[in-house]
Amino acid sequence: MLRKVAIIGTGSIGIDLMYKTIKSKKLNLSFFVGRRVDSPGIQEANKNGIITSSQGVDFLEKHINDFDIVFDATSADAHVENDKIFKKYNKLIIDLTPAKIGELCVPVININSLKQSRNINLITCGGQASLPLAYAIKKSCEEIEYIEVISSISSDSAGIATRKNLDEYITTTEFALKKFTNSKSAKAILNINPAMPQVCMQTTLYAHCKKINNDALKKNISAIINMVKQYVPGYQLALEPIVQLDKITLAVQVYGSGDYLPKHAGNLDIINSAAISIAESRSTNIV
């Protein structure tokens, strides 16, 4: 049975989500809503025969029984307000903003433990790119004392919502790094690169650890890369782990699938792909 999906947020990330949902064999896109009737997203959805509205969450509340899952691709502030509506109806919402009010999820780490969660938060693009590797590092040492993540993305793949939520991006990514690795300290940095031609997303990790098992590290990194590639084919190791005494450095690049966004916009592709992966996993387990 196909699960009915609504998308709120008609920016580029919402449009890409729309095309990924249309491609899915387990999901059916019912509604695509925002606040501007003339937005490119609404126009794109209309071309694909999707029911649209510029009344946003108000429209979805009026049709609350006509969909099972909501993708929220608005902003951290907007999500807090949107979820007040969906909570009343116990509606499953997958949050692509750094609002951090739902259960934090990275599919390859904890998707199976969130089968009963109603609000699932996808942290940030940098979090989705770095946390699988950070988790692999955790499994390869006795303890992570400090972890630092630096993500670089193309300027044209950093939209208004991304720039508006930079503070939330940092705090949410750092919070997730500590949560999933038990690290004593974490730091997240986002570089928005205006270079032309555009650069693809690259995320570098630096970790200060106790008792690193080099063989386990190599094995765990390879395994987690292959797991992420199941839903993000453009996820690839850019720098093999470099171990110097108690320090580990490695990097990953993320290329998009080109469903709507350019392939260098891997930062948007990875969080959208994570959202689709979670929705599909819940296609037979909706609360």
Summary of the structure (lengths in Angstrom):
residues: 287
radius of gyration: 18.5
end to end distance: 15.1
largest distance: 59.4
contacts: 1058
relative contact order: 0.16
helix: 42%
strand: 29%
